Each structure stands twice: as structure tokens, then as C-alpha cells.
Amino acid sequence: MTLRILSALVLAPLAVTAAWFGSPWLPILTAVAAAGMAWEWARLCRGGRLGVTGIVLIVAVVAAAAAAVAGITLAIAVALCGAAIVFWIAWRAREPEASWFALGLLWIALPCVLLLWLARAEEAGRLTLLWIFAVVWATDIGAYVVGRRIGGPRLAPTWSPRKTWAGMIGGAGCAALAGWATAGLLGASSALPLVLVSAGLAIVEQFGDLAESVAKRRFGVKDTSGLIPGHGGLLDRLDGLLAVIPAVALLTLIRGGSVLIWR
């Protein structure tokens, strides 16, 4: 627990600072995180080894993040082309996990691209990212604390034996509080829309966590790496965020503006 807290005290300010100051710090941090996650995923798929396929995967993910600075359409195209190339290289090399390589590339690259797209909305972009971080961190804290204290029925014992329904409810409750606090800070006339969306995103976040648990169980590992003391790897720490960002981007597209201005 001490290592987890110390790691969070180092990493959280980095994310908040990059989101607050924006370019070039946010794109740089996003690209670095994307490269780290791609490295972990490549090694996960190849039993701890990188190989040519892994190198191409890392390059493709970073290229997609870099292309997001120019525009989201170009960045998505780079990500899709990168996934096709990685799959082809893995297939030609008779890699047994060719489809997992390509799937992991998209799972990492697209949220990074969408995060940078959300950040481009001037003041609303900065606040949207900070709200996303608050929701994800509140969900993790709530799920961990309530799940440990209450226990009870398992959420998905086959995929992740430690997660409980109580933890999911606790995570959603803490995320709702984060949404309520955000609405108060923004001076919103009604906090209800943001509270409900935040609670819903908490469920999305926890299913993102479960998705990574499925992958780790598939490859027989506990953590994707040891990069972050007390947390494992970047993917272990950011799996929920990778699920929440596309959900927020979709909501933004549906309503034609930041979720923070919903009434």
C-alpha cells in the first residue's frame, strides 16, 4: 500500500500538470505512456520478448499519438494502418498471437488519440481531462476500499477473482461524488447530469479493468510489467482510463460538446 501511494503521488501530478498546460507537454506525456504500454503489450504477447513485431507495434502507437496533433482523422487512419501492418508482420512470422498484437495496438492507440482530441477544446478540453482523471481515480479508490472492507459476491470470478459487486458499487459511488464536486466547482445549475454520467463511467472503467484481467489470464501473468512500484505496469494502472476515454469521446460526439456543459 505504501508503494502504491508513493507511486500515485509521483504520477498523478504529472498527469494533472500535463493536462493543465496542454501542448507540448500533454502530447509528449501521452506518447511516452503509449510507448510504455505498447512495450508491455508486445512483451505480454511474446512471453517477455519484444521482437520485430513488438518494435513495429511501439512505432505505430507512437506514430498515431503524434499524428493526433495534426488531426484525429489522420491519427485514426495511422492507428488502423498500424494494426493491419502489425497483424501482417506477426502472421508472416507465424506468431501465434497475431490478432492479439493488432487488438492491443488499437486498444492503446485509439484512447491516446481521443484523449488528445478531447484536450483540443480550449478551456473545456483541459477541464474535461481533469474531470476524467478525477472520475477514474475516485473509481479505483472507491472500488479498492469498499471491496476490501465489505467483500461479498465476486463480480467476475473467472476473469478477476478479487473484484466484487460491492467494489463496483463503491467505485460508482465515489465517481458520482467526483462528478458532484466537479459540477459544484464549475457552478453548474444542476449537478445531476454530471453525477449520473460519472457513475456510469465508473462501470465502464471497471469493465476496462476486467478486460485487461482477461488478457493477463490468457497469457498467464499477474502484472504487465514492474514499471510502477506497487501497481505493476502502465497497462495495469491505465486500463480503466483506456476504456473511459472512448466513452467520453462518444458522448461528446453525440451531444456535440463537452459533457461538462450538459444540462
Secondary structure, DSSP 8 states (H G I E B T S, - for coil): -HHHHHHHHHHHHHHHHHHHH-TTHHHHHHHHHHHHHHHHHHHHHTTT--HHHHHHHHHHHHHHHHHTTT-HHHHHHHHHHHHHHHHHHHHHTT-TTHHHHHHHHHHHHHHHHHHHHHHTSHHHHHHHHHHHHHHHHHHHHHHHHHHHHH--SEEETTTEEEEEHHHHHHHHHHHHHHHHHHHHHHT-S--HHHHHHHHHHHHHHHHHHHHHHHHHHHHT-S-S-SSBTTTBSHHHHHHHHHHHHHHHHHHHHHHTS-GGG--
